[in-house]
Amino acid sequence: MDFYRLLQFCSVLFSGMILTSCSPSPLSSKALLAEPSYSASLSQDGQYALISNKDGIFFWDVNQPQARYHWIQGSRNNDVIATDISPNNQYAITLSNDSVALWRTTDGAALGWWSLPVTAQCVAVANNGQFLVGLADGSVMALNPQHQVLIKFLGHNEKVNSVAISADGSLALTADNAAKVLLWRTDNAQIQQQWQLQSRALNVTMSADSRLLFMSDSTGNAWIRDSQSGNIISELKITTRQMNFSSARFIQNNTRLLTGTPARELQLWQTATGKKIASWQVSLPDKPLPQSAVVYSVSQWQGNSVQSLSSTSLLERWQIPEQR
């Protein structure tokens, strides 16, 4: 999964203020923290949330009134910039600029802490605790703590902006500043597929069954591909100029893609056609600033509804409109 820090998107404040389209109200809105967050992740099933700010890292069961765990990574002020939860909800991963920590969600135990050789960018974790860390020097660290196996993947030549890992930990999808997206095996670093996008590759994600891949670039282009053939299934029909994505997840048996942007937008797309089905704007706090929000994470929720978790620390639920 890729990270977007709040300060990196200060340029969207103006664009957020000029959005004039009417957005439906959320079904519910819950502040997980009293202040803006640095990073946040929802679990695949939407039952759990992992969120960080200056006070530490908080793991939530979203149906409970208080956080289940409060973690601290390192001895300095908390600077966790990226997070992820494994698809089976057994592991949580947290990333600072220079270290990564793995946590067990059943009892909150810290399973390991690793120092990183260069500045970290993004992180993702699989069902067995295996994880990926994308680094600023273009390398990707693939670590399997259970077997104490570390692979350093050198397929990229520029900064790695986003990583995704299959549920079983066997496949990695990674994207870099040179517009390259690679699908490779984590056991031997062998490249399975590769694509050259039109501009900097900013966000990638993989479906729960690893069959579908999503990738987007910095100039408002986004594609859904088949992981086996590498062929395009659809290109998102984006009408907004230079739309970037801060989060994405396949939902409803891969028939739909849910995305978030750095400019408050939450969108639902048809996988087969790339057509936009619905869109919402996540809420802002009454006061004070900021006047916009990064949608850090998205997920399916109960029934015909979805969830968003944004940099304002608001967890919100949205009704999917009926299709005519």
For each residue, the residues with C-beta under 8 A, 3 or more apart:
1: 41 82 83 84 122 123 124 162 163 164 205
2: 82 121 122 134 161 162 163 175 202 203 204 246
3: 39 81 82 83 95 121 122 123
4: 8 9 246 262 294 296
5: 8 9 38 39 81
6: 9 10 36 37 38 290 294 311
7: 10
8: 4 5
9: 4 5 6 12 246 262 263 292 294
10: 6 7 13
11: 14 15
12: 9 15 16 262 263 292 294
13: 10 16 17 289 290 291 292
14: 11 17 18
15: 11 12 18 19 263 292
16: 12 13 19 263 264 291 292 293
17: 13 14 291 292
18: 14 15
19: 15 16 263 264 281
20:
21: 279 281
22:
23: 279 280 281
24: 280 318 319 321
25:
26: 29 280 282 283 316 317 318
27: 305 316 317 318 319
28: 316 317
29: 26 283 314 315 316 317
30: 62 314 315 316
31: 34 285 312 313 314 315
32: 37 40 49 51 58 60 67 309 313 314 315
33: 36 37 51 53 55 58 313
34: 31 313
35: 53 54 55 313
36: 6 33 53 290 311 312 313
37: 6 32 33 40 51 52 53 296 311 312 313
38: 5 6 52 53 54 78 79 80 81
39: 3 5 51 52 80 81 82 83 296
40: 32 37 49 50 51 52 83 296 297 309 310 311 313
41: 1 49 50 51 83 84 85 296 297 309
42: 46 48 49 62 85 297 298 299 307 309
43: 46 47 48 49 85 87 89 299
44: 85 87 89 208 249 299
45: 89 299 300
46: 42 43 62 299 300 301 302 307
47: 43 61 62 63 89
48: 42 43 59 60 61 62 85 89 105
49: 32 40 41 42 43 59 60 62 297 309 315
50: 40 41 57 58 59 60 83 84 85 92 94
51: 32 33 37 39 40 41 57 58 60 83 309 313
52: 37 38 39 40 56 57 58 78 80 81 83 94
53: 33 35 36 37 38 56 78 313
54: 35 38 77 78
55: 33 35 78
56: 52 53 70 71 72 73 78
57: 50 51 52 70 71 72 73 78 80 83 94
58: 32 33 50 51 52 67 69 70 71
59: 48 49 50 67 68 69 71 92 103 105 108
60: 32 48 49 50 51 64 67 68
61: 47 48 64 68
62: 30 42 46 47 48 49 307 315
63: 47
64: 60 61 68
65:
66:
67: 32 58 59 60 70
68: 59 60 61 64 108
69: 58 59 103 105 108
70: 56 57 58 67
71: 56 57 58 59 94 101 103 108 110
72: 56 57 78
73: 56 57 78 80 94 96 99 101 113
74: 78 79 96 99
75:
76: 79
77: 54
78: 38 52 53 54 55 56 57 72 73 74
79: 38 74 76 96 97
80: 38 39 52 57 73 83 94 95 96
81: 3 5 38 39 52 95 96 97 120
82: 1 2 3 39 94 95 120 121 122 123
83: 1 3 39 40 41 50 51 52 57 80 92 93 94 95 123
84: 1 41 50 92 93 123 124 125 131
85: 41 42 43 44 48 50 89 91 92 93 105 125
86: 89 90 91 92 93 125 126 127 129 167
87: 43 44 126 127 167 208
88: 91 127 167
89: 43 44 45 47 48 85 86 105
90: 86 104 105 106 127 129
91: 85 86 88 102 103 104 105 111 125 127 129
92: 50 59 83 84 85 86 102 103 105 125
93: 83 84 85 86 100 101 102 103 123 124 125 131
94: 50 52 57 71 73 80 82 83 100 101 103 123
95: 3 80 81 82 83 99 100 120 122 123 133
96: 73 74 79 80 81 99 100 120
97: 79 81 119 120
98: 115 116 119 120
99: 73 74 95 96 113 114 115 116 120
100: 93 94 95 96 113 114 116 120 123 131 133
101: 71 73 93 94 110 112 113 114
102: 91 92 93 110 111 112 113 125 129 131 145
103: 59 69 71 91 92 93 94 108 109 110 111
104: 90 91 107 108 109 110 111
105: 48 59 69 85 89 90 91 92 108
106: 90
107: 104
108: 59 68 69 71 103 104 105
109: 103 104
110: 71 101 102 103 104 113
111: 91 102 103 104 129 145
112: 101 102 145
113: 73 99 100 101 102 110
114: 99 100 101 143
115: 98 99
116: 98 99 100 119 120 133 135 141
117: 135
118: 135 136 137 139
119: 97 98 116 135 136
120: 81 82 95 96 97 98 99 100 116 123 133 134 135 136
121: 2 3 82 134 135 136 159 160 161
122: 1 2 3 82 95 133 134 160 161 162 163
123: 1 3 82 83 84 93 94 95 100 120 131 132 133 134 163
124: 1 84 93 131 132 163 164 165
125: 84 85 86 91 92 93 102 129 130 131 132 165
126: 86 87 129 130 131 165 166 167 168 169
127: 86 87 88 90 91 167 168 169
128: 144 146 168 169
129: 86 90 91 102 111 125 126 144 145 146
130: 125 126 142 143 144 145 146 165 169 186
131: 84 93 100 102 123 124 125 126 142 143 165
132: 123 124 125 140 141 142 163 164 165 172 174 186
133: 95 100 116 120 122 123 140 141 143 163
134: 2 120 121 122 123 140 160 161 162 163 174
135: 116 117 118 119 120 121 138 139 140 141 159 160
136: 118 119 120 121 159 160
137: 118 159
138: 135 154 156 157 158 159 160 176
139: 118 135 152 153 154 156 160
140: 132 133 134 135 152 153 155 156 160 163 172 174
141: 116 132 133 135 150 151 152 153
142: 130 131 132 150 151 152 153 172 186 189
143: 114 130 131 133 149 150 151
144: 128 129 130 147 148 149 150 169 186
145: 102 111 112 129 130 148
146: 128 129 130
147: 144
148: 144 145
149: 143 144
150: 141 142 143 144
151: 141 142 143 186 187 188 189
152: 139 140 141 142
153: 139 140 141 142 156 172 174 184 189
154: 138 139 189
155: 140 174 182 184 189 191
156: 138 139 140 153 160 174 176 178 180 182
157: 138 176 178 180
158: 138 176 177 178 180
159: 121 135 136 137 138 176 177
160: 121 122 134 135 136 138 139 140 156 163 174 175 176
161: 2 121 122 134 175 176 177 200 201 202 203
162: 1 2 122 134 174 175 201 202 203 204
163: 1 2 122 123 124 132 133 134 140 160 172 173 174 175 204
164: 1 124 132 172 173 174 204 205 206
165: 124 125 126 130 131 132 169 171 172 173 186 206
166: 126 169 170 171 172 206 210
167: 86 87 88 126 127 208 209 210
168: 126 127 128 210
169: 126 127 128 130 144 165 166 186
170: 166 185 186 187
171: 165 166 183 184 185 186 192 206 210 227
172: 132 140 142 153 163 164 165 166 182 183 184 185 186
173: 163 164 165 181 182 183 204 205 206 213 215
174: 132 134 140 153 155 156 160 162 163 164 181 182 184 204
175: 2 160 161 162 163 180 181 182 197 201 202 203 204 215
176: 138 156 157 158 159 160 161 179 180 181 200 201
177: 158 159 161 200 201
178: 156 157 158 200 201
179: 176 196 197 198 199 200 201 217
180: 156 157 158 175 176 194 195 196 197 201
181: 173 174 175 176 194 195 196 197 201 204 215
182: 155 156 172 173 174 175 191 193 194
183: 171 172 173 191 192 193 194 213 227 230
184: 153 155 171 172 174 189 190 191 192
185: 170 171 172 188 189 190 192
186: 130 132 142 144 151 165 169 170 171 172 189
187: 151 170
188: 151 185
189: 142 151 153 154 155 184 185 186
190: 184 185
191: 155 182 183 184 194
192: 171 183 184 185
193: 182 183 227 230
194: 180 181 182 183 191
195: 180 181 215 225 230
196: 179 180 181
197: 175 179 180 181 200 201 215 217 221
198: 179 217 219 221
199: 179 217 218 219 221
200: 161 176 177 178 179 197 217 218
201: 161 162 175 176 177 178 179 180 181 197 204 215 216 217 218
202: 2 161 162 175 216 217 218 244 245
203: 2 161 162 175 214 215 216 244 245 246 247 248
204: 2 162 163 164 173 174 175 181 201 213 214 215 216
205: 1 164 173 213 214 248 249 250
206: 164 165 166 171 173 210 212 213 214 227
207: 210 211 212 213 250 254
208: 44 87 167 250 254
209: 167 212 254
210: 166 167 168 171 206 207 227
211: 207 226 227 228 254
212: 206 207 209 224 225 226 227 233 250 254 271
213: 173 183 204 205 206 207 224 225 226 227
214: 203 204 205 206 222 223 224 225 248 250 257
215: 173 175 181 195 197 201 203 204 222 223 225
216: 201 202 203 204 221 222 223 236 244 245 248
217: 179 197 198 199 200 201 202 220 221 222
218: 199 200 201 202 242 244
219: 198 199 242
220: 217 238 240 241 242 243 244
221: 197 198 199 216 217 235 236 238
222: 214 215 216 217 235 236 238 243 245 259
223: 214 215 216 232 234 235 236
224: 212 213 214 232 233 234 235 236 257 271 274
225: 195 212 213 214 215 230 231 232 233
226: 211 212 213 229 230 231 233
227: 171 183 193 206 210 211 212 213 230
228: 211
229: 226
230: 183 193 195 225 226 227
231: 225 226
232: 223 224 225 235
233: 212 224 225 226 271 272
234: 223 224 270 271 272 273 274
235: 221 222 223 224 232 274
236: 216 221 222 223 224 257 269 274 276
237: 273 274 275 276
238: 220 221 222 243
239:
240: 220 243
241: 220
242: 218 219 220
243: 220 222 238 240 261 265
244: 202 203 216 218 220 261 262
245: 202 203 216 222 248 259 260 261
246: 2 4 9 203 260 261 262 294 295 296
247: 203 259 260 295 296 297 298
248: 203 205 214 216 245 257 258 259 260 298
249: 44 205 257 258 259 297 298 299 300
250: 205 207 208 212 214 254 256 257 258 271
251: 254 256 257 258 299 300 306
252: 255 256 300
253:
254: 207 208 209 211 212 250 251 271
255: 252 270 271 272
256: 250 251 252 268 269 270 271 277
257: 214 224 236 248 249 250 251 268 269 270 271
258: 248 249 250 251 266 267 268 269 298 299 300 306
259: 222 245 247 248 249 266 267 268 269 298
260: 245 246 247 248 265 266 267 282 294 295 296 297 298 308 310
261: 243 244 245 246 264 265 266 267 294 295
262: 4 9 12 244 246 292 294 295
263: 9 12 15 16 19 292
264: 16 19 261 281 282 284 292 293 295 310
265: 243 260 261 279 280 281 282 295
266: 258 259 260 261 279 280 281 282 295 298 306 308 318
267: 258 259 260 261 276 278 279 280
268: 256 257 258 259 276 277 278 279 306 320
269: 236 256 257 258 259 274 275 276 277
270: 234 255 256 257 273 274 275 277
271: 212 224 233 234 250 254 255 256 257
272: 233 234 255
273: 234 237 270
274: 224 234 235 236 237 269 270
275: 237 269 270
276: 236 237 267 268 269 279
277: 256 268 269 270 320 321 323
278: 267 268 320 321
279: 21 23 265 266 267 268 276
280: 23 24 26 265 266 267 308 318
281: 19 21 23 264 265 266
282: 26 260 264 265 266 293 295 308 310 312 314 316
283: 26 29 293 312 314 316
284: 264 290 291 292 293 312
285: 31 288 312 314
286:
287:
288: 285
289: 13
290: 6 13 36 284 293 311 312
291: 13 16 17 284
292: 9 12 13 15 16 17 262 263 264 284
293: 16 264 282 283 284 290 310 311 312 314
294: 4 6 9 12 246 260 261 262 310 311
295: 246 247 260 261 262 264 265 266 282 298 308 309 310
296: 4 37 39 40 41 246 247 260 309 310 311
297: 40 41 42 49 247 249 260 308 309
298: 42 247 248 249 258 259 260 266 295 306 307 308 309
299: 42 43 44 45 46 249 251 258 306 307
300: 45 46 249 251 252 258 306 307
301: 46 305 306 307 317
302: 46 305
303:
304: 319 320
305: 27 301 302 317 318 319 320
306: 251 258 266 268 298 299 300 301 317 318 320
307: 42 46 62 298 299 300 301 315 316 317 318
308: 260 266 280 282 295 297 298 315 316 318
309: 32 40 41 42 49 51 295 296 297 298 313 314 315 316
310: 40 260 264 282 293 294 295 296 313 314 316
311: 6 36 37 40 290 293 294 296
312: 31 36 37 282 283 284 285 290 293
313: 31 32 33 34 35 36 37 40 51 53 309 310
314: 29 30 31 32 282 283 285 293 309 310
315: 29 30 31 32 49 62 307 308 309
316: 26 27 28 29 30 282 283 307 308 309 310
317: 26 27 28 29 301 305 306 307
318: 24 26 27 266 280 305 306 307 308
319: 24 27 304 305
320: 268 277 278 304 305 306
321: 24 277 278
322:
323: 277
324:
